[in-house]
Amino acid sequence: MTQETLAQDQAFMRAAMEEAERAAEFGEIPVGAVLVHQGEIIARGCNQSITLNDPSAHAEMQAIRAAGEVLNNYRMLDCTLYVTLEPCPMCAGLLVHSRIKRLVFGASDLKTGSCGSVFNLTQSEKLNHQLEVTSGVLGEECSANLSAFFKKRRDEKKQQKLAKRSQR
């Protein structure tokens, strides 16, 4: 990977991280995504499963839905998706079906990651399309943001339990 490619990947990952911050503001798990075509961000997405009562409203899904409208196509040919967390099986399947050319993700997901950590759907020779995958771009920052979110959520639940006990 060239220094120019790395710098570009980091810049687009920072844009995805802004989307993750937006998700956190909604009380969603802070995952963000941007879809890039010809060097420009054409779509953005953040987790909205809770907000929309839609288990499929992951950041990747939201960005790809928006990109379909922009491109007027269900194929994302010559597009790169930047996402702060390694996609789950649902989203990895979406990337294959939408013909994303390249995936760049930040933090690995050791529980459900489907782009190399637990499964590797995006590069399976059994499927009719494989993606180029780059992992770990700003991975420590992406992982730290997720960890901080879950720590805050655990602390809030702990405070709620303590408040309930004190009301008894």
N, C-alpha and C positions, 0 to 999 in steps of 0.2 A: 504494500500500500504506500502510495506516495504521500509526502507531507501535505500536498495540496488536497488530496482526497481526505486525509485525516482531518485537516482543518475544516473542510466542507462538512464532513460527517459530524464533527463536534458542533458546528454552528446549527445544523438542522436538528441535532439532538437537543440542543438548548431550547429550540422552539418547541419541541415535543415536551420538554420539561415544563415549559410555561403552561402547556395544556394540562399536564399532570397537576400543577398547582391549582388550576381552575377546577379540576375534579375534586381536589381536597376541599376547596371552598364550598362545594356542594355537599360535602360529607361523604363523598365517594372515595373508593380506593384510588390513590393518586397515580393513575396511569394516563399518559398522553401520547398522541401520535400526530405526525404530519406526513402527508403524501407529497412527494416531489416529482415534478415532470419537467424536463428540459431546464433543470437548475432552479426552478421556482416552486414554492409551496403553493399547491392548488387546493389543498383541503386539510382540515384540522379535525381532531376528535379527542375527546376525553371520556373516561368512564362515566356512564350515566345510567347504569343498571337500576340503581335505587330510585333515582329521580324519575325515570321513565317507566318504572315497574316492568322492565324488559331485560331478561337475563342475557340477551344477545347484544345489549348496548355497550359493548366494550369499546375502548378507544379506537382500536383498529377498525372495527365494524363501522363506527361513526365516520371515521375519516374516509373509508372506502366508499361508503354510501354517498357522502358529499362529493367525492371525486367522480363518481359515476355521473352525477348531475353536471359537473363542470365539463367532463370529457364527452358527455352524451354517448357513453359506451359502458358496457359492463365489464370490459377488459381493460386492465390497467397496464397496457403494454409500455415498456420503457419507463416505468415508474419505480421509484424507490420509496419504501415505507420506513419511516423512523419511528420507533416506539420505545418507551422508557423501560418496559418489562417484556421479557421473552413471551411471545404469544402462546396462548393455551391451544388445545386441540381444535376447538371451534374456529379460532382466528387463524391458525396455521392452515386449516382446510380452506378457509376463505381466501387466503393469500395464494394458494395453489390455483383455486378455481378462477380467481380474478386475473391470473397471469402476471402478478407482480414480478418485476425483473429482479429486484434486489430488496432485501430486508436488512435493516441495521437496527439492533436493539442494544439497550443499556445493560440492565440487570438480568442475570439468569434467574429462571424460576425453577427451583429444584423440586417443586411439588407437581406442577402441571406443565412445565415448559415443553413445547413441542417443536422446537427448532434446534434440538441437540442435547438438551439437558435430560429429559425423561424420554421423550420420543423425538423422532426427526422426520416429521411429515413433510417439511418444506424441501427436503432433498432426497426423498424416497424414490428410488428407481421404479417402484411399483406403480407410481402415479405418473400421469401424462405431462407433468410440468414440474420442474425443479427451480428453486430460487438460488441466487447467490446470497449467502448469509454472512454478515459481519456482526460479531457479538462483542460486548464489553465496551462499547463507545460511551465514555463517561459513566461507566458501570458503577463505580464506587459512589458517585453522586446520586445516581438513580436509586441505587440500593439504600443509601442513607436516607433519602426522602421517604421511601416506603417504610423503612424501619421506624423513622420518627413518627410517621402517621399511625402505625400500629401501636407504638409505645403510648402515644397520646390517647388513642382509643382505649387501651387497657387501663390507663390511669383514670380516664373518665368513668369507666365501668366500676373500677375500684371505689372511686369517690361516691358513686351512686349507691353502692352497697353499704358503704359507711353511713351515708345520709339516711338510708332506710333503717339501719340498725339504731341510729340515734333517735329516730322518731318513735320507736317502740316503747 
